[in-house]
Amino acid sequence: MRPPSTRPADGANRTGIATSPDGTQAAERAAIDACGEPSPDAAQLAALRADCARGAPPVGTVSPPATMKGAAKATREAINGNGALAFLDLLGERQAFERTGTRLYDALLVKLEGAAPRPGPPTREQLEEIRDDEARHLAVLGDAIESLGGDSTAVTPSADVMGVAGAGWLQALADPRTTLTDALKVVLIAELADNDGWYTLVEVADGLHQEELADQFREAALQEEAHLTCVRAWVTLAVAGQVGIEPPPLDDGAARDAPAP
């Protein structure tokens, strides 16, 4: 069986209105006839959404430290009240992101397996190494939550939001029609957000005088920065190869780990 193409497919794309002007006019007339009354304009819809937001309950709540030991530790280290809950929420958010990141690289490994053979990285070994880093970071965050007396299995509000946001990335990679290059572009978006998230967590841990946790998070942030360098290089060279141009110069580490176009 011929392997699937890794380039944009040739053929008739009928999503634009220019391909069927007669059909476009008919669709417009049908929409006008069906509505009967003018549809709400953008300002009306924005006002309605704002009104709904003012009366909506929160996505969720953060449970206080689950143990007396955890509560005592939080108080002793001046992480109490809203500060403790906000920190636990932020840790839960990062935990949800790392869980999604682990699943993204699992899906990327499947995508690599089904891709047309090509020389150079990303290799299975490289993707597995990054996937294992993501899984380790997930464990680090779980331990951090437990050390503060929290429940690492609880879904905090920010974790819930992050899980919903990341669902689209997972759907894109799980789609059998997306190529390896498509998948790498999605992972690049996730890695960009992941980097900022880790450095924010480092700053918060430092501000709360959680030096031990801050050091652990700083180490994870450096590893995530290396992930970003690799994925960015893979995407840059893959796209350059697709369009037939010379890729921009990369630093030695990125060039070494990047795929041939």
C-alpha positions as CSV (number, residue, x, y, z in Angstrom):
1,M,0.0,0.0,0.0
2,R,1.3,3.4,-0.9
3,P,2.2,5.5,2.2
4,P,0.1,8.6,2.8
5,S,1.4,11.9,1.5
6,T,3.1,14.3,4.0
7,R,2.3,17.2,1.8
8,P,-0.9,19.2,1.4
9,A,-3.2,17.1,-0.8
10,D,-3.8,18.2,-4.4
11,G,-7.4,18.3,-5.6
12,A,-10.6,20.3,-5.6
13,N,-11.2,22.2,-2.4
14,R,-14.8,23.3,-2.3
15,T,-14.9,25.0,1.0
16,G,-14.6,28.5,-0.4
17,I,-17.6,30.4,-1.9
18,A,-15.7,31.2,-5.1
19,T,-16.0,27.6,-6.2
20,S,-19.8,27.7,-6.5
21,P,-21.2,31.2,-6.9
22,D,-24.7,30.0,-7.9
23,G,-24.9,27.8,-4.8
24,T,-23.7,30.7,-2.7
25,Q,-26.5,33.0,-3.8
26,A,-29.1,30.2,-3.2
27,A,-27.7,29.6,0.3
28,E,-27.8,33.3,1.1
29,R,-31.5,33.6,0.0
30,A,-32.5,30.5,2.0
31,A,-30.8,31.9,5.1
32,I,-32.7,35.2,4.7
33,D,-36.0,33.4,4.1
34,A,-35.6,31.0,7.0
35,C,-34.6,33.7,9.6
36,G,-37.7,35.8,9.1
37,E,-36.3,38.5,11.5
38,P,-32.9,40.1,11.5
39,S,-30.3,38.1,13.5
40,P,-28.8,39.7,16.6
41,D,-25.8,41.8,15.8
42,A,-22.3,41.4,17.4
43,A,-22.9,44.0,20.1
44,Q,-26.2,42.3,21.2
45,L,-24.5,38.9,21.4
46,A,-21.6,40.4,23.3
47,A,-23.9,42.0,25.8
48,L,-25.8,38.7,26.3
49,R,-22.6,36.8,26.9
50,A,-21.4,39.4,29.4
51,D,-24.7,39.2,31.3
52,C,-24.5,35.4,31.4
53,A,-20.9,35.7,32.7
54,R,-21.9,38.0,35.5
55,G,-24.4,35.4,36.9
56,A,-22.5,32.2,36.2
57,P,-21.0,30.1,39.0
58,P,-17.3,29.4,38.9
59,V,-15.9,26.4,37.0
60,G,-15.1,24.7,40.3
61,T,-13.5,25.2,43.7
62,V,-10.1,24.3,45.3
63,S,-10.2,22.0,48.3
64,P,-8.2,23.2,51.3
65,P,-5.2,21.0,52.4
66,A,-6.6,17.5,53.0
67,T,-4.5,16.7,56.1
68,M,-3.7,18.5,59.4
69,K,0.0,17.9,58.6
70,G,-0.4,19.7,55.3
71,A,-2.4,22.6,56.8
72,A,0.3,23.0,59.5
73,K,3.1,23.0,56.8
74,A,1.2,25.6,54.7
75,T,0.8,27.8,57.8
76,R,4.4,27.4,58.9
77,E,5.6,28.4,55.5
78,A,3.2,31.3,55.2
79,I,1.1,29.7,52.5
80,N,-2.3,30.1,54.0
81,G,-5.8,31.3,53.1
82,N,-6.3,32.3,49.5
83,G,-2.6,32.0,48.8
84,A,-2.5,28.3,49.6
85,L,-5.6,27.6,47.5
86,A,-4.3,29.7,44.5
87,F,-1.0,27.8,44.7
88,L,-2.7,24.4,44.7
89,D,-4.9,25.5,41.8
90,L,-1.8,26.6,39.8
91,L,-0.1,23.2,40.6
92,G,-3.3,21.4,39.5
93,E,-3.3,23.4,36.2
94,R,0.3,22.5,35.5
95,Q,-0.4,18.8,36.4
96,A,-3.3,18.8,33.9
97,F,-1.0,20.3,31.2
98,E,1.7,17.7,31.8
99,R,-0.8,14.9,31.6
100,T,-2.0,16.3,28.3
101,G,1.7,16.7,27.2
102,T,2.4,13.0,28.0
103,R,-0.6,12.0,25.9
104,L,0.4,14.3,23.1
105,Y,3.8,12.6,22.8
106,D,2.1,9.1,23.0
107,A,-0.1,10.2,20.1
108,L,3.0,11.6,18.2
109,L,4.7,8.3,18.5
110,V,1.7,6.6,16.8
111,K,1.8,9.3,14.1
112,L,5.5,8.6,13.6
113,E,4.8,4.9,13.2
114,G,2.2,5.6,10.5
115,A,4.2,8.2,8.6
116,A,5.9,7.7,5.3
117,P,9.6,6.7,5.9
118,R,12.0,9.6,5.9
119,P,15.6,10.1,7.1
120,G,16.5,11.9,10.2
121,P,14.8,12.9,13.4
122,P,12.4,13.0,15.1
123,T,13.2,9.4,15.9
124,R,11.2,7.2,18.2
125,E,13.9,7.4,20.8
126,Q,13.8,11.2,20.8
127,L,10.1,11.3,21.2
128,E,10.1,8.7,23.9
129,E,12.7,10.6,25.8
130,I,10.5,13.8,25.8
131,R,7.4,11.8,26.6
132,D,9.2,10.3,29.6
133,D,10.2,13.8,30.7
134,E,6.6,14.9,30.6
135,A,5.6,11.9,32.7
136,R,8.3,12.7,35.3
137,H,7.1,16.3,35.5
138,L,3.6,15.0,36.1
139,A,4.9,13.0,39.1
140,V,6.9,16.0,40.4
141,L,3.8,18.1,40.5
142,G,1.8,15.4,42.2
143,D,4.4,15.1,44.9
144,A,4.4,18.9,45.3
145,I,0.6,18.9,45.8
146,E,0.8,16.1,48.3
147,S,3.7,17.8,50.2
148,L,1.4,20.8,50.8
149,G,-1.4,18.5,52.1
150,G,-3.4,18.7,48.8
151,D,-5.0,15.8,46.9
152,S,-3.1,15.3,43.6
153,T,-6.1,13.4,42.2
154,A,-8.5,16.4,42.6
155,V,-9.4,18.4,39.5
156,T,-9.0,22.1,40.4
157,P,-10.8,24.8,38.4
158,S,-7.7,25.8,36.4
159,A,-6.9,22.1,35.7
160,D,-10.5,21.7,34.4
161,V,-10.0,24.6,32.0
162,M,-6.6,23.4,30.9
163,G,-8.0,19.9,30.2
164,V,-10.7,21.3,28.0
165,A,-8.2,23.6,26.2
166,G,-5.9,20.7,25.5
167,A,-8.6,18.4,24.2
168,G,-8.4,20.0,20.8
169,W,-4.7,19.3,20.5
170,L,-5.3,15.6,21.3
171,Q,-8.1,15.4,18.8
172,A,-5.9,16.9,16.1
173,L,-3.2,14.3,16.7
174,A,-5.6,11.4,16.9
175,D,-7.1,12.2,13.5
176,P,-5.6,9.6,11.1
177,R,-5.7,12.2,8.3
178,T,-3.2,14.6,9.9
179,T,0.4,14.2,8.9
180,L,3.5,14.0,11.1
181,T,4.2,17.6,10.2
182,D,0.7,18.6,11.2
183,A,1.1,16.9,14.5
184,L,4.5,18.6,15.2
185,K,2.9,22.0,14.6
186,V,0.3,21.2,17.2
187,V,2.9,20.0,19.7
188,L,4.9,23.2,19.1
189,I,1.9,25.2,20.2
190,A,1.7,23.1,23.4
191,E,5.4,23.4,24.0
192,L,5.3,27.2,23.7
193,A,2.5,27.4,26.3
194,D,4.2,24.8,28.5
195,N,7.4,26.9,28.7
196,D,5.6,30.0,29.9
197,G,3.6,27.9,32.4
198,W,6.7,26.4,34.1
199,Y,8.5,29.7,34.4
200,T,5.3,31.3,36.0
201,L,5.3,28.4,38.5
202,V,8.9,29.0,39.3
203,E,8.2,32.7,40.0
204,V,5.3,31.9,42.2
205,A,7.2,29.2,44.2
206,D,10.0,31.7,44.7
207,G,7.6,34.4,45.9
208,L,6.1,32.0,48.4
209,H,9.5,31.0,49.7
210,Q,9.2,27.5,48.5
211,E,12.8,27.2,47.6
212,E,12.9,23.4,47.3
213,L,9.9,23.3,45.0
214,A,11.2,26.2,43.0
215,D,14.4,24.3,42.3
216,Q,12.5,21.3,41.1
217,F,10.3,23.4,38.9
218,R,13.3,25.3,37.5
219,E,14.9,22.0,36.5
220,A,11.7,21.0,34.7
221,A,11.5,24.4,33.0
222,L,15.0,23.9,31.6
223,Q,14.0,20.5,30.2
224,E,10.9,21.9,28.7
225,E,13.0,24.7,27.1
226,A,15.1,21.9,25.4
227,H,11.9,20.2,24.2
228,L,10.8,23.5,22.6
229,T,14.1,23.9,20.9
230,C,13.9,20.5,19.3
231,V,10.2,20.7,18.2
232,R,10.7,24.2,16.8
233,A,13.6,23.0,14.7
234,W,11.7,19.9,13.5
235,V,8.7,22.1,12.4
236,T,10.9,24.7,10.7
237,L,12.8,22.2,8.6
238,A,9.8,20.1,7.8
239,V,7.9,23.1,6.5
240,A,10.9,24.4,4.6
241,G,11.2,21.0,2.9
242,Q,7.5,21.1,2.0
243,V,7.7,24.4,0.2
244,G,11.1,23.8,-1.3
245,I,13.1,26.6,0.3
246,E,16.3,26.7,2.3
247,P,15.6,26.6,6.0
248,P,16.9,29.4,8.2
249,P,20.1,28.7,10.1
250,L,19.7,27.0,13.4
251,D,21.9,26.7,16.5
252,D,24.1,23.7,16.7
253,G,21.9,21.8,19.2
254,A,18.7,22.4,17.3
255,A,20.3,21.5,14.0
256,R,21.7,18.3,15.4
257,D,18.2,17.2,16.6
258,A,16.1,18.5,13.8
259,P,14.8,16.3,10.9
260,A,16.0,16.5,7.4
261,P,13.5,18.2,5.2
